[in-house]
Amino acid sequence: MKQKIVIKVQVVCDKCRTKALKIAAAADGVVSVALEGQDKDQVVVIGNEVDVSCLTSSLRKKVGHATIVSVEEVKPKPKPDEKKKEDTSKKKVEDKDKKGGTENKCSCPTPLCACPLPCYQSQLVFYDRDPYQPPCTIM
């Protein structure tokens, strides 16, 4: 379960803010850490099954006074509709039908031709060394 935790921390300087962010990021299950609020005094932690009380107590020990503002469950974003994907695939099929349904193939005799049509000829592979000999020749 993904959670969004907002903890208000009493910070005075940028060094304290950085320290609070490092402590929050080191906690188990944390995915992201950010600062919010007018004075950048709220640490926002998003993560999976984060222990809120342990995180707050470690912030109190190492930074200063910390209070839990809110703990919310983060709902996953809805996935794009599959209908849109199907519509795009149908459009591609319709475009092929409008063009004639068959693709023109290259009839060039050379393996590397410069014509605009797609070539469907087999490609040759050359090896620099004999594949049956070991790669190490020191002996």
N, CA and C atoms as an extended XYZ file, in Angstrom:
417
Properties=species:S:1:pos:R:3:atomname:S:1:resname:S:1:resid:I:1 pbc="F F F"
N         0.846       -1.170        0.000 N   MET     1
C         0.000        0.000        0.000 CA  MET     1
C         0.896        1.239        0.000 C   MET     1
N         0.717        2.083       -0.984 N   LYS     2
C         1.509        3.299       -1.117 CA  LYS     2
C         0.908        4.391       -0.243 C   LYS     2
N         1.770        5.101        0.496 N   GLN     3
C         1.315        6.131        1.419 CA  GLN     3
C         1.975        7.463        1.109 C   GLN     3
N         1.250        8.539        1.436 N   LYS     4
C         1.817        9.881        1.383 CA  LYS     4
C         1.786       10.407        2.804 C   LYS     4
N         2.966       10.684        3.353 N   ILE     5
C         3.098       11.107        4.735 CA  ILE     5
C         3.646       12.529        4.748 C   ILE     5
N         2.995       13.402        5.504 N   VAL     6
C         3.456       14.788        5.655 CA  VAL     6
C         3.832       14.989        7.117 C   VAL     6
N         5.094       15.361        7.356 N   ILE     7
C         5.606       15.582        8.703 CA  ILE     7
C         6.148       17.006        8.778 C   ILE     7
N         5.679       17.744        9.789 N   LYS     8
C         6.169       19.111        9.982 CA  LYS     8
C         7.378       19.047       10.910 C   LYS     8
N         8.494       19.582       10.427 N   VAL     9
C         9.753       19.540       11.164 CA  VAL     9
C        10.197       20.963       11.458 C   VAL     9
N        10.660       21.196       12.676 N   GLN    10
C        11.149       22.517       13.048 CA  GLN    10
C        12.591       22.640       12.558 C   GLN    10
N        12.758       23.366       11.451 N   VAL    11
C        14.082       23.557       10.863 CA  VAL    11
C        14.413       25.044       10.845 C   VAL    11
N        15.693       25.337       11.034 N   VAL    12
C        16.132       26.723       11.100 CA  VAL    12
C        16.953       27.101        9.872 C   VAL    12
N        17.770       26.166        9.394 N   CYS    13
C        18.689       26.487        8.304 CA  CYS    13
C        18.598       25.427        7.206 C   CYS    13
N        19.302       25.682        6.099 N   ASP    14
C        19.313       24.752        4.972 CA  ASP    14
C        19.991       23.431        5.336 C   ASP    14
N        20.958       23.495        6.226 N   LYS    15
C        21.662       22.279        6.651 CA  LYS    15
C        20.694       21.335        7.376 C   LYS    15
N        19.805       21.891        8.184 N   CYS    16
C        18.814       21.077        8.900 CA  CYS    16
C        17.809       20.469        7.924 C   CYS    16
N        17.428       21.239        6.904 N   ARG    17
C        16.507       20.723        5.886 CA  ARG    17
C        17.128       19.552        5.140 C   ARG    17
N        18.386       19.707        4.758 N   THR    18
C        19.092       18.647        4.049 CA  THR    18
C        19.217       17.411        4.922 C   THR    18
N        19.496       17.604        6.187 N   LYS    19
C        19.624       16.489        7.119 CA  LYS    19
C        18.285       15.761        7.265 C   LYS    19
N        17.191       16.516        7.348 N   ALA    20
C        15.861       15.913        7.462 CA  ALA    20
C        15.522       15.097        6.214 C   ALA    20
N        15.868       15.627        5.036 N   LEU    21
C        15.623       14.897        3.794 CA  LEU    21
C        16.437       13.610        3.741 C   LEU    21
N        17.683       13.653        4.183 N   LYS    22
C        18.532       12.461        4.170 CA  LYS    22
C        18.000       11.387        5.119 C   LYS    22
N        17.531       11.804        6.282 N   ILE    23
C        16.982       10.852        7.252 CA  ILE    23
C        15.718       10.212        6.703 C   ILE    23
N        14.855       11.016        6.094 N   ALA    24
C        13.607       10.485        5.532 CA  ALA    24
C        13.885        9.548        4.362 C   ALA    24
N        14.871        9.874        3.549 N   ALA    25
C        15.188        9.038        2.394 CA  ALA    25
C        15.809        7.710        2.812 C   ALA    25
N        16.448        7.667        3.971 N   ALA    26
C        17.098        6.443        4.437 CA  ALA    26
C        16.111        5.457        5.059 C   ALA    26
N        14.889        5.867        5.317 N   ALA    27
C        13.901        4.978        5.927 CA  ALA    27
C        13.502        3.871        4.956 C   ALA    27
N        13.091        2.735        5.509 N   ASP    28
C        12.694        1.583        4.687 CA  ASP    28
C        11.386        1.858        3.957 C   ASP    28
N        11.344        1.526        2.662 N   GLY    29
C        10.139        1.628        1.858 CA  GLY    29
C         9.890        2.979        1.233 C   GLY    29
N        10.790        3.941        1.419 N   VAL    30
C        10.590        5.302        0.900 CA  VAL    30
C        10.897        5.325       -0.600 C   VAL    30
N         9.974        5.898       -1.381 N   VAL    31
C        10.141        6.035       -2.825 CA  VAL    31
C        10.613        7.443       -3.177 C   VAL    31
N         9.982        8.465       -2.581 N   SER    32
C        10.388        9.840       -2.872 CA  SER    32
C        10.223       10.713       -1.642 C   SER    32
N        11.041       11.777       -1.580 N   VAL    33
C        11.034       12.713       -0.463 CA  VAL    33
C        11.055       14.120       -1.038 C   VAL    33
N        10.272       15.033       -0.448 N   ALA    34
C        10.240       16.415       -0.921 CA  ALA    34
C         9.940       17.354        0.245 C   ALA    34
N        10.205       18.627        0.032 N   LEU    35
C         9.885       19.666        1.007 CA  LEU    35
C         8.719       20.490        0.491 C   LEU    35
N         7.790       20.812        1.379 N   GLU    36
C         6.641       21.636        1.010 CA  GLU    36
C         6.394       22.662        2.093 C   GLU    36
N         5.455       23.550        1.825 N   GLY    37
C         5.090       24.589        2.789 CA  GLY    37
C         5.772       25.897        2.464 C   GLY    37
N         5.287       26.965        3.072 N   GLN    38
C         5.862       28.290        2.816 CA  GLN    38
C         7.296       28.384        3.291 C   GLN    38
N         7.570       27.838        4.458 N   ASP    39
C         8.912       27.915        5.023 CA  ASP    39
C         9.737       26.657        4.725 C   ASP    39
N         9.234       25.808        3.839 N   LYS    40
C         9.896       24.530        3.522 CA  LYS    40
C        10.141       23.725        4.798 C   LYS    40
N         9.104       23.694        5.650 N   ASP    41
C         9.248       22.997        6.918 CA  ASP    41
C         8.446       21.703        6.987 C   ASP    41
N         7.822       21.317        5.872 N   GLN    42
C         7.065       20.070        5.833 CA  GLN    42
C         7.787       19.074        4.925 C   GLN    42
N         8.083       17.910        5.479 N   VAL    43
C         8.730       16.846        4.722 CA  VAL    43
C         7.623       15.914        4.219 C   VAL    43
N         7.555       15.747        2.894 N   VAL    44
C         6.553       14.876        2.275 CA  VAL    44
C         7.258       13.608        1.826 C   VAL    44
N         6.802       12.482        2.355 N   VAL    45
C         7.407       11.189        2.058 CA  VAL    45
C         6.367       10.324        1.373 C   VAL    45
N         6.741        9.737        0.242 N   ILE    46
C         5.871        8.795       -0.459 CA  ILE    46
C         6.606        7.467       -0.502 C   ILE    46
N         5.902        6.410       -0.067 N   GLY    47
C         6.556        5.112       -0.039 CA  GLY    47
C         5.589        3.983        0.228 C   GLY    47
N         6.131        2.775        0.218 N   ASN    48
C         5.348        1.561        0.447 CA  ASN    48
C         5.569        1.086        1.876 C   ASN    48
N         4.497        1.041        2.667 N   GLU    49
C         4.518        0.533        4.037 CA  GLU    49
C         5.632        1.166        4.873 C   GLU    49
N         5.688        2.495        4.900 N   VAL    50
C         6.674        3.229        5.687 CA  VAL    50
C         6.179        3.301        7.130 C   VAL    50
N         7.063        3.035        8.085 N   ASP    51
C         6.723        3.123        9.499 CA  ASP    51
C         6.765        4.590        9.912 C   ASP    51
N         5.586        5.192       10.091 N   VAL    52
C         5.475        6.631       10.330 CA  VAL    52
C         6.044        7.001       11.693 C   VAL    52
N         5.737        6.210       12.708 N   SER    53
C         6.199        6.540       14.063 CA  SER    53
C         7.723        6.442       14.157 C   SER    53
N         8.314        5.452       13.514 N   CYS    54
C         9.772        5.300       13.523 CA  CYS    54
C        10.441        6.468       12.789 C   CYS    54
N         9.865        6.864       11.663 N   LEU    55
C        10.402        7.983       10.892 CA  LEU    55
C        10.318        9.284       11.687 C   LEU    55
N         9.183        9.506       12.347 N   THR    56
C         9.006       10.728       13.136 CA  THR    56
C         9.960       10.762       14.336 C   THR    56
N        10.123        9.628       14.996 N   SER    57
C        11.016        9.610       16.157 CA  SER    57
C        12.472        9.817       15.747 C   SER    57
N        12.883        9.272       14.595 N   SER    58
C        14.260        9.489       14.152 CA  SER    58
C        14.478       10.946       13.745 C   SER    58
N        13.450       11.581       13.164 N   LEU    59
C        13.557       13.009       12.847 CA  LEU    59
C        13.648       13.847       14.124 C   LEU    59
N        12.902       13.458       15.171 N   ARG    60
C        12.954       14.180       16.445 CA  ARG    60
C        14.326       14.053       17.092 C   ARG    60
N        14.915       12.867       17.023 N   LYS    61
C        16.216       12.634       17.656 CA  LYS    61
C        17.334       13.404       16.962 C   LYS    61
N        17.286       13.449       15.622 N   LYS    62
C        18.434       13.965       14.874 CA  LYS    62
C        18.278       15.402       14.380 C   LYS    62
N        17.018       15.886       14.238 N   VAL    63
C        16.823       17.232       13.684 CA  VAL    63
C        16.206       18.181       14.704 C   VAL    63
N        15.096       17.778       15.270 N   GLY    64
C        14.393       18.651       16.204 CA  GLY    64
C        12.947       18.221       16.308 C   GLY    64
N        12.102       19.127       16.766 N   HIS    65
C        10.691       18.811       16.967 CA  HIS    65
C        10.024       18.445       15.639 C   HIS    65
N         9.290       17.325       15.630 N   ALA    66
C         8.598       16.868       14.419 CA  ALA    66
C         7.215       16.366       14.790 C   ALA    66
N         6.223       16.757       13.986 N   THR    67
C         4.849       16.295       14.216 CA  THR    67
C         4.271       15.755       12.920 C   THR    67
N         3.430       14.735       13.049 N   ILE    68
C         2.773       14.139       11.879 CA  ILE    68
C         1.576       15.016       11.515 C   ILE    68
N         1.549       15.493       10.275 N   VAL    69
C         0.450       16.333        9.802 CA  VAL    69
C        -0.631       15.450        9.189 C   VAL    69
N        -0.240       14.560        8.267 N   SER    70
C        -1.236       13.689        7.638 CA  SER    70
C        -0.581       12.431        7.094 C   SER    70
N        -1.406       11.382        7.029 N   VAL    71
C        -1.014       10.122        6.402 CA  VAL    71
C        -2.166        9.724        5.491 C   VAL    71
N        -1.881        9.634        4.182 N   GLU    72
C        -2.922        9.312        3.198 CA  GLU    72
C        -2.485        8.128        2.350 C   GLU    72
N        -3.472        7.431        1.821 N   GLU    73
C        -3.179        6.368        0.871 CA  GLU    73
C        -3.150        6.976       -0.531 C   GLU    73
N        -2.103        6.658       -1.286 N   VAL    74
C        -1.971        7.169       -2.647 CA  VAL    74
C        -2.600        6.159       -3.588 C   VAL    74
N        -3.564        6.606       -4.364 N   LYS    75
C        -4.216        5.722       -5.325 CA  LYS    75
C        -3.429        5.736       -6.628 C   LYS    75
N        -3.275        4.568       -7.270 N   PRO    76
C        -2.529        4.535       -8.534 CA  PRO    76
C        -3.282        5.276       -9.622 C   PRO    76
N        -2.512        5.808      -10.560 N   LYS    77
C        -3.109        6.530      -11.681 CA  LYS    77
C        -3.849        5.547      -12.579 C   LYS    77
N        -5.003        5.950      -13.120 N   PRO    78
C        -5.722        5.042      -14.016 CA  PRO    78
C        -4.947        4.845      -15.309 C   PRO    78
N        -4.955        3.616      -15.773 N   LYS    79
C        -4.242        3.287      -17.006 CA  LYS    79
C        -5.023        3.821      -18.208 C   LYS    79
N        -4.344        4.121      -19.307 N   PRO    80
C        -5.048        4.596      -20.491 CA  PRO    80
C        -6.042        3.545      -20.986 C   PRO    80
N        -7.121        4.037      -21.529 N   ASP    81
C        -8.152        3.116      -22.015 CA  ASP    81
C        -7.615        2.238      -23.133 C   ASP    81
N        -8.007        0.975      -23.074 N   GLU    82
C        -7.586        0.050      -24.124 CA  GLU    82
C        -8.314        0.356      -25.429 C   GLU    82
N        -9.436        1.044      -25.326 N   LYS    83
C       -10.180        1.396      -26.534 CA  LYS    83
C        -9.350        2.318      -27.424 C   LYS    83
N        -8.589        3.210      -26.817 N   LYS    84
C        -7.756        4.117      -27.602 CA  LYS    84
C        -6.695        3.333      -28.356 C   LYS    84
N        -6.134        2.318      -27.713 N   LYS    85
C        -5.122        1.488      -28.369 CA  LYS    85
C        -5.739        0.729      -29.539 C   LYS    85
N        -6.939        0.199      -29.319 N   GLU    86
C        -7.609       -0.543      -30.388 CA  GLU    86
C        -7.938        0.375      -31.562 C   GLU    86
N        -8.344        1.617      -31.267 N   ASP    87
C        -8.670        2.566      -32.325 CA  ASP    87
C        -7.455        2.872      -33.180 C   ASP    87
N        -6.295        3.028      -32.552 N   THR    88
C        -5.093        3.325      -33.324 CA  THR    88
C        -4.690        2.139      -34.183 C   THR    88
N        -4.860        0.914      -33.664 N   SER    89
C        -4.514       -0.260      -34.473 CA  SER    89
C        -5.480       -0.413      -35.642 C   SER    89
N        -6.740       -0.087      -35.444 N   LYS    90
C        -7.716       -0.151      -36.542 CA  LYS    90
C        -7.374        0.865      -37.619 C   LYS    90
N        -6.917        2.046      -37.206 N   LYS    91
C        -6.536        3.083      -38.171 CA  LYS    91
C        -5.363        2.615      -39.020 C   LYS    91
N        -4.408        1.927      -38.409 N   LYS    92
C        -3.254        1.436      -39.156 CA  LYS    92
C        -3.693        0.414      -40.201 C   LYS    92
N        -4.609       -0.460      -39.835 N   VAL    93
C        -5.098       -1.469      -40.782 CA  VAL    93
C        -5.849       -0.799      -41.921 C   VAL    93
N        -6.651        0.211      -41.600 N   GLU    94
C        -7.391        0.923      -42.637 CA  GLU    94
C        -6.452        1.654      -43.590 C   GLU    94
N        -5.365        2.225      -43.054 N   ASP    95
C        -4.398        2.918      -43.901 CA  ASP    95
C        -3.745        1.939      -44.876 C   ASP    95
N        -3.447        0.724      -44.430 N   LYS    96
C        -2.847       -0.275      -45.311 CA  LYS    96
C        -3.826       -0.672      -46.410 C   LYS    96
N        -5.117       -0.789      -46.037 N   ASP    97
C        -6.127       -1.144      -47.031 CA  ASP    97
C        -6.269       -0.049      -48.081 C   ASP    97
N        -6.156        1.193      -47.689 N   LYS    98
C        -6.268        2.294      -48.636 CA  LYS    98
C        -5.099        2.304      -49.613 C   LYS    98
N        -3.934        1.874      -49.154 N   LYS    99
C        -2.759        1.866      -50.013 CA  LYS    99
C        -2.762        0.708      -50.990 C   LYS    99
N        -3.612       -0.231      -50.796 N   GLY   100
C        -3.670       -1.352      -51.718 CA  GLY   100
C        -3.533       -2.687      -51.008 C   GLY   100
N        -3.218       -2.677      -49.735 N   GLY   101
C        -3.174       -3.900      -48.969 CA  GLY   101
C        -1.869       -4.664      -49.075 C   GLY   101
N        -1.103       -4.481      -50.121 N   THR   102
C         0.165       -5.196      -50.246 CA  THR   102
C         1.296       -4.195      -50.241 C   THR   102
N         2.403       -4.611      -49.666 N   GLU   103
C         3.568       -3.741      -49.638 CA  GLU   103
C         4.457       -4.069      -50.826 C   GLU   103
N         5.064       -3.049      -51.398 N   ASN   104
C         6.006       -3.259      -52.493 CA  ASN   104
C         7.325       -3.728      -51.916 C   ASN   104
N         7.901       -4.745      -52.515 N   LYS   105
C         9.178       -5.268      -52.051 CA  LYS   105
C        10.264       -4.856      -53.016 C   LYS   105
N        11.445       -4.727      -52.487 N   CYS   106
C        12.601       -4.340      -53.282 CA  CYS   106
C        13.056       -5.525      -54.126 C   CYS   106
N        13.404       -5.257      -55.337 N   SER   107
C        13.884       -6.334      -56.215 CA  SER   107
C        15.345       -6.113      -56.593 C   SER   107
N        16.082       -5.411      -55.749 N   CYS   108
C        17.484       -5.132      -56.029 CA  CYS   108
C        18.321       -6.400      -55.835 C   CYS   108
N        19.303       -6.635      -56.697 N   PRO   109
C        20.133       -7.820      -56.545 CA  PRO   109
C        21.221       -7.664      -55.486 C   PRO   109
N        21.525       -6.446      -55.072 N   THR   110
C        22.597       -6.238      -54.098 CA  THR   110
C        22.042       -6.297      -52.675 C   THR   110
N        22.844       -6.782      -51.727 N   PRO   111
C        22.348       -6.854      -50.357 CA  PRO   111
C        22.156       -5.484      -49.722 C   PRO   111
N        22.934       -4.493      -50.094 N   LEU   112
C        22.807       -3.155      -49.538 CA  LEU   112
C        22.406       -2.199      -50.656 C   LEU   112
N        21.131       -1.981      -50.811 N   CYS   113
C        20.666       -1.108      -51.887 CA  CYS   113
C        20.271        0.256      -51.325 C   CYS   113
N        20.104        1.220      -52.189 N   ALA   114
C        19.766        2.578      -51.778 CA  ALA   114
C        18.371        2.983      -52.236 C   ALA   114
N        17.535        2.039      -52.598 N   CYS   115
C        16.188        2.385      -53.067 CA  CYS   115
C        15.281        2.670      -51.867 C   CYS   115
N        14.192        3.438      -52.050 N   PRO   116
C        13.323        3.797      -50.930 CA  PRO   116
C        12.418        2.660      -50.469 C   PRO   116
N        12.316        1.591      -51.213 N   LEU   117
C        11.450        0.480      -50.830 CA  LEU   117
C        12.155       -0.400      -49.793 C   LEU   117
N        11.404       -1.002      -48.886 N   PRO   118
C        12.037       -1.860      -47.884 CA  PRO   118
C        12.571       -3.146      -48.509 C   PRO   118
N        13.778       -3.526      -48.116 N   CYS   119
C        14.402       -4.745      -48.629 CA  CYS   119
C        14.148       -5.894      -47.674 C   CYS   119
N        13.763       -7.035      -48.218 N   TYR   120
C        13.519       -8.221      -47.415 CA  TYR   120
C        14.480       -9.331      -47.822 C   TYR   120
N        15.729       -8.979      -47.990 N   GLN   121
C        16.716       -9.980      -48.371 CA  GLN   121
C        17.482      -10.390      -47.127 C   GLN   121
N        18.021      -11.589      -47.154 N   SER   122
C        18.769      -12.073      -46.005 CA  SER   122
C        20.084      -11.318      -45.877 C   SER   122
N        20.503      -11.112      -44.658 N   GLN   123
C        21.734      -10.403      -44.379 CA  GLN   123
C        22.844      -11.422      -44.132 C   GLN   123
N        24.029      -11.167      -44.661 N   LEU   124
C        25.175      -12.037      -44.460 CA  LEU   124
C        25.987      -11.532      -43.278 C   LEU   124
N        26.486      -12.475      -42.454 N   VAL   125
C        27.290      -12.133      -41.299 CA  VAL   125
C        28.677      -12.728      -41.498 C   VAL   125
N        29.712      -11.905      -41.347 N   PHE   126
C        31.087      -12.345      -41.492 CA  PHE   126
C        31.774      -12.272      -40.143 C   PHE   126
N        32.519      -13.316      -39.821 N   TYR   127
C        33.278      -13.350      -38.578 CA  TYR   127
C        34.737      -13.053      -38.887 C   TYR   127
N        35.374      -12.279      -38.003 N   ASP   128
C        36.786      -11.972      -38.161 CA  ASP   128
C        37.663      -13.166      -37.779 C   ASP   128
N        37.196      -13.991      -36.887 N   ARG   129
C        37.980      -15.146      -36.461 CA  ARG   129
C        37.153      -16.410      -36.665 C   ARG   129
N        37.817      -17.528      -36.604 N   ASP   130
C        37.151      -18.815      -36.742 CA  ASP   130
C        36.393      -19.103      -35.444 C   ASP   130
N        35.104      -19.364      -35.490 N   PRO   131
C        34.340      -19.566      -34.263 CA  PRO   131
C        34.700      -20.869      -33.547 C   PRO   131
N        35.410      -21.756      -34.192 N   TYR   132
C        35.769      -23.018      -33.563 CA  TYR   132
C        37.091      -22.951      -32.822 C   TYR   132
N        37.845      -21.878      -32.988 N   GLN   133
C        39.085      -21.705      -32.250 CA  GLN   133
C        38.813      -20.892      -30.993 C   GLN   133
N        39.524      -21.180      -29.920 N   PRO   134
C        39.328      -20.401      -28.697 CA  PRO   134
C        39.812      -18.965      -28.895 C   PRO   134
N        39.182      -18.002      -28.216 N   PRO   135
C        39.557      -16.599      -28.402 CA  PRO   135
C        40.945      -16.266      -27.846 C   PRO   135
N        41.434      -17.058      -26.884 N   CYS   136
C        42.741      -16.797      -26.295 CA  CYS   136
C        43.802      -17.572      -27.056 C   CYS   136
N        44.840      -16.898      -27.517 N   THR   137
C        45.886      -17.566      -28.297 CA  THR   137
C        47.198      -17.621      -27.542 C   THR   137
N        47.196      -17.304      -26.254 N   ILE   138
C        48.433      -17.348      -25.467 CA  ILE   138
C        48.625      -18.757      -24.925 C   ILE   138
N        49.699      -19.440      -25.330 N   MET   139
C        50.057      -20.763      -24.817 CA  MET   139
C        51.304      -21.234      -25.465 C   MET   139
